[in-house]
Amino acid sequence: MIWSLLSTVLGGILLLSGVPKLRESAAMLTVVRGYRLLPATLERLVARVLPTAQVILGAALVLGIPLRIVPLAATGLFLVFFAALAINLLRGRRDLDCGCFGFAGSEETPRIGWFHAFRALLLAFAGGVLAVAPGRVGLGFTPPAEQLVGTAIAAVVFAGGLAAMSLRRVIHPGRRTVDSHLAAARTELRAASSLSRS
Protein backbone atom coordinates (compact mmCIF):
# COMPACT_ATOMS: atom_id res chain seq x y z
CA MET A 1 0.00 0.00 0.00
CA ILE A 2 2.81 2.44 0.88
CA TRP A 3 4.45 2.00 -2.54
CA SER A 4 1.14 2.63 -4.31
CA LEU A 5 0.63 5.76 -2.24
CA LEU A 6 4.16 7.00 -2.94
CA SER A 7 3.72 6.26 -6.65
CA THR A 8 0.42 8.15 -6.68
CA VAL A 9 1.82 11.15 -4.82
CA LEU A 10 4.84 11.42 -7.16
CA GLY A 11 2.58 10.97 -10.17
CA GLY A 12 0.19 13.62 -8.87
CA ILE A 13 3.07 16.06 -8.39
CA LEU A 14 4.25 15.49 -11.97
CA LEU A 15 0.72 15.92 -13.32
CA LEU A 16 0.13 19.04 -11.23
CA SER A 17 3.37 20.49 -12.52
CA GLY A 18 3.05 19.35 -16.14
CA VAL A 19 -0.55 20.19 -17.05
CA PRO A 20 -0.25 24.01 -16.63
CA LYS A 21 2.92 23.94 -18.74
CA LEU A 22 1.07 22.18 -21.57
CA ARG A 23 -1.54 24.93 -21.55
CA GLU A 24 0.95 27.82 -21.49
CA SER A 25 3.68 26.94 -23.97
CA ALA A 26 4.92 30.54 -24.37
CA ALA A 27 5.39 30.91 -20.61
CA MET A 28 7.16 27.54 -20.53
CA LEU A 29 9.59 28.69 -23.21
CA THR A 30 10.28 31.85 -21.19
CA VAL A 31 11.03 29.74 -18.10
CA VAL A 32 13.40 27.43 -20.02
CA ARG A 33 15.22 30.44 -21.50
CA GLY A 34 15.41 32.04 -18.06
CA TYR A 35 17.61 29.24 -16.72
CA ARG A 36 20.31 30.01 -19.37
CA LEU A 37 21.55 26.43 -19.49
CA LEU A 38 20.73 25.33 -23.03
CA PRO A 39 21.75 26.49 -26.48
CA ALA A 40 19.00 28.48 -28.18
CA THR A 41 18.41 25.65 -30.65
CA LEU A 42 17.34 23.29 -27.84
CA GLU A 43 15.25 25.67 -25.72
CA ARG A 44 12.07 25.39 -27.79
CA LEU A 45 12.36 21.58 -28.01
CA VAL A 46 12.82 21.22 -24.24
CA ALA A 47 9.92 23.61 -23.58
CA ARG A 48 7.67 21.34 -25.67
CA VAL A 49 8.95 17.93 -24.56
CA LEU A 50 9.35 18.54 -20.83
CA PRO A 51 5.65 19.10 -19.95
CA THR A 52 4.63 16.12 -22.08
CA ALA A 53 7.17 13.91 -20.31
CA GLN A 54 5.92 15.11 -16.93
CA VAL A 55 2.30 14.31 -17.79
CA ILE A 56 3.12 10.87 -19.25
CA LEU A 57 5.31 9.89 -16.28
CA GLY A 58 2.76 11.30 -13.84
CA ALA A 59 -0.08 9.31 -15.39
CA ALA A 60 2.03 6.14 -15.45
CA LEU A 61 2.88 6.53 -11.76
CA VAL A 62 -0.73 7.24 -10.77
CA LEU A 63 -1.93 4.21 -12.73
CA GLY A 64 0.72 2.05 -11.06
CA ILE A 65 2.28 0.78 -14.29
CA PRO A 66 4.73 -1.87 -13.04
CA LEU A 67 7.81 -0.94 -15.04
CA ARG A 68 10.97 0.06 -13.20
CA ILE A 69 11.76 2.57 -15.95
CA VAL A 70 8.82 4.79 -14.89
CA PRO A 71 10.09 5.75 -11.40
CA LEU A 72 13.67 5.76 -12.73
CA ALA A 73 12.71 8.27 -15.43
CA ALA A 74 10.87 10.38 -12.84
CA THR A 75 13.99 10.27 -10.65
CA GLY A 76 16.10 11.42 -13.59
CA LEU A 77 13.69 14.26 -14.31
CA PHE A 78 13.76 15.47 -10.70
CA LEU A 79 17.58 15.28 -10.72
CA VAL A 80 17.65 17.45 -13.85
CA PHE A 81 15.38 19.97 -12.07
CA PHE A 82 17.70 19.91 -9.04
CA ALA A 83 20.78 20.47 -11.20
CA ALA A 84 19.18 23.36 -13.13
CA LEU A 85 18.12 25.08 -9.92
CA ALA A 86 21.42 24.46 -8.11
CA ILE A 87 23.54 25.73 -11.03
CA ASN A 88 21.57 28.97 -11.18
CA LEU A 89 21.69 29.42 -7.39
CA LEU A 90 25.46 28.85 -7.37
CA ARG A 91 25.77 31.45 -10.13
CA GLY A 92 23.89 33.88 -7.89
CA ARG A 93 20.84 33.92 -10.15
CA ARG A 94 17.80 33.88 -7.87
CA ASP A 95 15.43 36.20 -9.74
CA LEU A 96 13.95 33.72 -12.17
CA ASP A 97 10.72 31.78 -12.41
CA CYS A 98 11.09 28.24 -11.09
CA GLY A 99 8.26 27.03 -13.33
CA CYS A 100 7.72 24.26 -10.79
CA PHE A 101 3.93 24.38 -10.46
CA GLY A 102 2.76 26.80 -13.09
CA PHE A 103 4.23 30.24 -13.59
CA ALA A 104 4.58 33.43 -11.59
CA GLY A 105 1.70 35.84 -12.07
CA SER A 106 2.17 39.32 -13.48
CA GLU A 107 2.07 40.86 -9.99
CA GLU A 108 4.76 38.57 -8.61
CA THR A 109 8.51 38.75 -8.73
CA PRO A 110 9.62 35.19 -9.47
CA ARG A 111 12.43 33.97 -7.25
CA ILE A 112 14.13 30.65 -6.64
CA GLY A 113 15.91 29.45 -3.53
CA TRP A 114 17.59 26.38 -2.09
CA PHE A 115 14.18 25.21 -0.91
CA HIS A 116 13.22 24.62 -4.56
CA ALA A 117 16.44 22.74 -5.28
CA PHE A 118 16.24 20.49 -2.23
CA ARG A 119 12.55 19.82 -2.86
CA ALA A 120 13.51 18.49 -6.31
CA LEU A 121 16.27 16.41 -4.72
CA LEU A 122 13.84 14.97 -2.16
CA LEU A 123 11.43 14.03 -4.95
CA ALA A 124 14.31 12.39 -6.85
CA PHE A 125 15.13 10.37 -3.73
CA ALA A 126 11.48 9.30 -3.39
CA GLY A 127 11.47 8.20 -7.04
CA GLY A 128 14.67 6.23 -6.50
CA VAL A 129 13.18 4.50 -3.45
CA LEU A 130 10.12 3.63 -5.50
CA ALA A 131 12.28 2.22 -8.30
CA VAL A 132 13.98 -0.26 -5.95
CA ALA A 133 10.93 -1.00 -3.77
CA PRO A 134 10.40 -4.71 -3.11
CA GLY A 135 7.57 -6.15 -5.17
CA ARG A 136 7.20 -2.91 -7.12
CA VAL A 137 8.05 -4.51 -10.44
CA GLY A 138 6.00 -7.50 -11.40
CA LEU A 139 3.75 -8.88 -14.06
CA GLY A 140 0.56 -7.17 -12.96
CA PHE A 141 -0.60 -3.65 -12.27
CA THR A 142 -1.29 -2.25 -8.83
CA PRO A 143 -4.24 -4.08 -7.19
CA PRO A 144 -7.55 -2.34 -8.02
CA ALA A 145 -8.39 -1.36 -4.42
CA GLU A 146 -4.98 0.25 -3.88
CA GLN A 147 -5.15 1.90 -7.27
CA LEU A 148 -8.60 3.33 -6.46
CA VAL A 149 -7.44 4.77 -3.13
CA GLY A 150 -4.27 6.13 -4.69
CA THR A 151 -6.14 7.65 -7.62
CA ALA A 152 -8.67 9.27 -5.27
CA ILE A 153 -5.84 10.82 -3.23
CA ALA A 154 -4.10 12.02 -6.40
CA ALA A 155 -7.37 13.50 -7.70
CA VAL A 156 -7.89 15.44 -4.47
CA VAL A 157 -4.27 16.69 -4.48
CA PHE A 158 -4.50 17.55 -8.17
CA ALA A 159 -7.82 19.42 -7.78
CA GLY A 160 -6.52 21.27 -4.73
CA GLY A 161 -3.35 22.24 -6.55
CA LEU A 162 -5.26 23.51 -9.59
CA ALA A 163 -7.58 25.50 -7.33
CA ALA A 164 -4.61 27.01 -5.49
CA MET A 165 -2.92 27.98 -8.76
CA SER A 166 -6.15 29.54 -10.04
CA LEU A 167 -6.58 31.51 -6.82
CA ARG A 168 -2.97 32.64 -6.97
CA ARG A 169 -3.68 34.29 -10.31
CA VAL A 170 -6.75 36.08 -8.93
CA ILE A 171 -5.52 37.04 -5.45
CA HIS A 172 -2.23 38.84 -5.07
CA PRO A 173 -1.42 39.24 -1.36
CA GLY A 174 0.23 42.63 -1.55
CA ARG A 175 3.19 41.62 -3.71
CA ARG A 176 4.26 43.88 -6.52
CA THR A 177 6.90 43.46 -9.15
CA VAL A 178 10.29 45.13 -8.75
CA ASP A 179 9.51 47.26 -11.81
CA SER A 180 6.40 48.72 -10.17
CA HIS A 181 8.43 49.62 -7.06
CA LEU A 182 11.10 51.24 -9.23
CA ALA A 183 8.49 53.17 -11.21
CA ALA A 184 7.00 54.54 -7.98
CA ALA A 185 10.48 55.49 -6.72
CA ARG A 186 11.27 57.32 -10.01
CA THR A 187 8.03 59.29 -9.73
CA GLU A 188 8.85 60.30 -6.16
CA LEU A 189 12.40 61.32 -7.16
CA ARG A 190 11.09 63.50 -10.00
CA ALA A 191 8.59 65.14 -7.67
CA ALA A 192 11.28 65.77 -5.04
CA SER A 193 13.74 67.17 -7.59
CA SER A 194 11.12 69.53 -9.08
CA LEU A 195 10.29 70.79 -5.57
CA SER A 196 13.96 71.43 -4.79
CA ARG A 197 14.40 73.47 -7.99
CA SER A 198 11.49 75.77 -7.22
C-alpha positions in Angstrom: 0.0 0.0 0.0 2.8 2.4 0.9 4.4 2.0 -2.5 1.1 2.6 -4.3 0.6 5.8 -2.2 4.2 7.0 -2.9 3.7 6.3 -6.6 0.4 8.1 -6.7 1.8 11.2 -4.8 4.8 11.4 -7.2 2.6 11.0 -10.2 0.2 13.6 -8.9 3.1 16.1 -8.4 4.3 15.5 -12.0 0.7 15.9 -13.3 0.1 19.0 -11.2 3.4 20.5 -12.5 3.1 19.3 -16.1 -0.6 20.2 -17.0 -0.2 24.0 -16.6 2.9 23.9 -18.7 1.1 22.2 -21.6 -1.5 24.9 -21.6 1.0 27.8 -21.5 3.7 26.9 -24.0 4.9 30.5 -24.4 5.4 30.9 -20.6 7.2 27.5 -20.5 9.6 28.7 -23.2 10.3 31.8 -21.2 11.0 29.7 -18.1 13.4 27.4 -20.0 15.2 30.4 -21.5 15.4 32.0 -18.1 17.6 29.2 -16.7 20.3 30.0 -19.4 21.5 26.4 -19.5 20.7 25.3 -23.0 21.7 26.5 -26.5 19.0 28.5 -28.2 18.4 25.6 -30.7 17.3 23.3 -27.8 15.2 25.7 -25.7 12.1 25.4 -27.8 12.4 21.6 -28.0 12.8 21.2 -24.2 9.9 23.6 -23.6 7.7 21.3 -25.7 9.0 17.9 -24.6 9.3 18.5 -20.8 5.7 19.1 -20.0 4.6 16.1 -22.1 7.2 13.9 -20.3 5.9 15.1 -16.9 2.3 14.3 -17.8 3.1 10.9 -19.3 5.3 9.9 -16.3 2.8 11.3 -13.8 -0.1 9.3 -15.4 2.0 6.1 -15.5 2.9 6.5 -11.8 -0.7 7.2 -10.8 -1.9 4.2 -12.7 0.7 2.0 -11.1 2.3 0.8 -14.3 4.7 -1.9 -13.0 7.8 -0.9 -15.0 11.0 0.1 -13.2 11.8 2.6 -16.0 8.8 4.8 -14.9 10.1 5.7 -11.4 13.7 5.8 -12.7 12.7 8.3 -15.4 10.9 10.4 -12.8 14.0 10.3 -10.7 16.1 11.4 -13.6 13.7 14.3 -14.3 13.8 15.5 -10.7 17.6 15.3 -10.7 17.6 17.5 -13.8 15.4 20.0 -12.1 17.7 19.9 -9.0 20.8 20.5 -11.2 19.2 23.4 -13.1 18.1 25.1 -9.9 21.4 24.5 -8.1 23.5 25.7 -11.0 21.6 29.0 -11.2 21.7 29.4 -7.4 25.5 28.8 -7.4 25.8 31.5 -10.1 23.9 33.9 -7.9 20.8 33.9 -10.2 17.8 33.9 -7.9 15.4 36.2 -9.7 13.9 33.7 -12.2 10.7 31.8 -12.4 11.1 28.2 -11.1 8.3 27.0 -13.3 7.7 24.3 -10.8 3.9 24.4 -10.5 2.8 26.8 -13.1 4.2 30.2 -13.6 4.6 33.4 -11.6 1.7 35.8 -12.1 2.2 39.3 -13.5 2.1 40.9 -10.0 4.8 38.6 -8.6 8.5 38.8 -8.7 9.6 35.2 -9.5 12.4 34.0 -7.3 14.1 30.6 -6.6 15.9 29.5 -3.5 17.6 26.4 -2.1 14.2 25.2 -0.9 13.2 24.6 -4.6 16.4 22.7 -5.3 16.2 20.5 -2.2 12.6 19.8 -2.9 13.5 18.5 -6.3 16.3 16.4 -4.7 13.8 15.0 -2.2 11.4 14.0 -5.0 14.3 12.4 -6.9 15.1 10.4 -3.7 11.5 9.3 -3.4 11.5 8.2 -7.0 14.7 6.2 -6.5 13.2 4.5 -3.5 10.1 3.6 -5.5 12.3 2.2 -8.3 14.0 -0.3 -6.0 10.9 -1.0 -3.8 10.4 -4.7 -3.1 7.6 -6.1 -5.2 7.2 -2.9 -7.1 8.0 -4.5 -10.4 6.0 -7.5 -11.4 3.8 -8.9 -14.1 0.6 -7.2 -13.0 -0.6 -3.7 -12.3 -1.3 -2.2 -8.8 -4.2 -4.1 -7.2 -7.6 -2.3 -8.0 -8.4 -1.4 -4.4 -5.0 0.2 -3.9 -5.2 1.9 -7.3 -8.6 3.3 -6.5 -7.4 4.8 -3.1 -4.3 6.1 -4.7 -6.1 7.7 -7.6 -8.7 9.3 -5.3 -5.8 10.8 -3.2 -4.1 12.0 -6.4 -7.4 13.5 -7.7 -7.9 15.4 -4.5 -4.3 16.7 -4.5 -4.5 17.6 -8.2 -7.8 19.4 -7.8 -6.5 21.3 -4.7 -3.4 22.2 -6.6 -5.3 23.5 -9.6 -7.6 25.5 -7.3 -4.6 27.0 -5.5 -2.9 28.0 -8.8 -6.1 29.5 -10.0 -6.6 31.5 -6.8 -3.0 32.6 -7.0 -3.7 34.3 -10.3 -6.7 36.1 -8.9 -5.5 37.0 -5.4 -2.2 38.8 -5.1 -1.4 39.2 -1.4 0.2 42.6 -1.6 3.2 41.6 -3.7 4.3 43.9 -6.5 6.9 43.5 -9.1 10.3 45.1 -8.7 9.5 47.3 -11.8 6.4 48.7 -10.2 8.4 49.6 -7.1 11.1 51.2 -9.2 8.5 53.2 -11.2 7.0 54.5 -8.0 10.5 55.5 -6.7 11.3 57.3 -10.0 8.0 59.3 -9.7 8.9 60.3 -6.2 12.4 61.3 -7.2 11.1 63.5 -10.0 8.6 65.1 -7.7 11.3 65.8 -5.0 13.7 67.2 -7.6 11.1 69.5 -9.1 10.3 70.8 -5.6 14.0 71.4 -4.8 14.4 73.5 -8.0 11.5 75.8 -7.2 
